[in-house]
Amino acid sequence: MNILDHTKINAERHAGKVALVTGGSSGIGLAAAKRLALEGAKVYITGRRQSELDSAIAEIGHHATAVQGDVSKNADLDRVFGLIEEVEERLDILLANAGGGEFAPLGEITEAQFHKYFDINVKGTLFTVQKALPLMSSGGSIVITGSIAAVKAFPAFSVYAATKAALRSFVRTWSVDLRGRGIRVNIVAPGTVVTPAYKTELGFSDEQIEQFMAQTSEITPLGRPGSADEIAGAMSFLASDEASYITATELVVDGGQSQI
Ligand SMILES: NC(=O)c1ccc[n+]([C@@H]2O[C@H](COP(=O)([O-])OP(=O)(O)OC[C@H]3O[C@@H](n4cnc5c(N)ncnc54)[C@H](OP(=O)(O)O)[C@@H]3O)[C@@H](O)[C@H]2O)c1
């Protein structure tokens, strides 16, 4: 469902704000970056593949800037935040969204898979947030991308689920660590949203994607999967001043799937 009706966009919502969206070159991150840019923010995006970053920048417009980097590498994060500091001297909105996962049933999980996804999803998010903090001041907002997998069992997805549960926990403690700084931190938990990751990370065929969408529709009160724009809308809300009294919380955007 495309809710990005440009005639209803509030171009002032994030006016004058500087935003960073990690994993902003595809899927949910790209939708969020587009939305923040349309709503007035100066947007920076990161990702590992330069080709994807280039096409995302063309799609986002609004003078968005791409910085190539891997969130699991601290030297890359230093480069990203070094550039933002040099050009903008501050950061108002951080969407720590880069992440991924692949299927492996218990019994077949490899050490390499464990390290790969804990490094990207957990370590990458932790150091993205920690390195952003010196640039953020009172009024800043951090939104992490979690998943309903943190609380629901999807077969052969335990490593991914555990990384997202760790992020849910981080947000609770970080909200306390940030007490007195005026910086809010929240997590959005998407349900099923078909993005390029379904092929590149999960290895689904078109037929498997259709099947998965049909299954999701059956078990979801709203009767359909979500769209990246619908997740982006929730992220934009949490990033905005309209959410000024919301911190430490999880906003579940899953059509009700995990709530019944
Ligand atoms: N789609 C869903 O159903 C769903 C549901 C719940 C949660 N999520 C979460 O939503 C987030 C976005 O996923 P998506 O579905 O939108 O997938 P996607 O379309 O594959 O987008 C993932 C983005 O993250 C970037 N990325 C991945 N690993 C990275 C790394 N190590 N360093 C920097 N950038 C990295 C990717 O670019 P490069 O590959 O070029 O680095 C891409 O820009 C993830 O955290 C995912 O776990 C998705």
The ligand as a Gaussian input file, in Angstrom:
#p B3LYP/6-31G(d) Opt

LIG

0 1
 N       11.266000      -6.394000       5.246000
 C       10.746000      -6.909000       6.342000
 O        9.776000      -7.691000       6.315000
 C       11.329000      -6.523000       7.675000
 C       10.598000      -6.881000       8.834000
 C       11.113000      -6.550000      10.064000
 C       12.305000      -5.848000      10.159000
 N       13.007000      -5.525000       9.021000
 C       14.260000      -4.783000       9.190000
 O       14.197000      -3.627000       8.389000
 C       15.537000      -3.200000       8.086000
 C       15.624000      -2.916000       6.596000
 O       15.380000      -4.126000       5.885000
 P       14.718000      -4.162000       4.445000
 O       13.696000      -5.249000       4.476000
 O       14.347000      -2.808000       4.031000
 O       15.950000      -4.760000       3.594000
 P       16.737000      -4.229000       2.300000
 O       15.788000      -3.756000       1.269000
 O       17.686000      -5.325000       1.971000
 O       17.538000      -2.994000       2.864000
 C       18.598000      -3.176000       3.753000
 C       19.452000      -1.928000       3.738000
 O       20.472000      -2.031000       4.724000
 C       21.750000      -1.925000       4.092000
 N       22.695000      -2.729000       4.838000
 C       22.627000      -4.055000       5.113000
 N       23.704000      -4.430000       5.811000
 C       24.463000      -3.325000       5.995000
 C       25.686000      -3.064000       6.624000
 N       26.394000      -4.037000       7.206000
 N       26.166000      -1.800000       6.629000
 C       25.471000      -0.800000       6.031000
 N       24.314000      -0.984000       5.402000
 C       23.813000      -2.239000       5.390000
 C       21.510000      -2.379000       2.662000
 O       22.464000      -1.886000       1.729000
 P       23.786000      -2.765000       1.342000
 O       23.340000      -4.191000       1.223000
 O       24.284000      -2.158000       0.087000
 O       24.719000      -2.564000       2.495000
 C       20.157000      -1.736000       2.399000
 O       20.309000      -0.359000       2.162000
 C       16.444000      -4.295000       8.586000
 O       16.979000      -3.940000       9.842000
 C       15.512000      -5.486000       8.722000
 O       15.956000      -6.415000       9.662000
 C       12.533000      -5.844000       7.794000

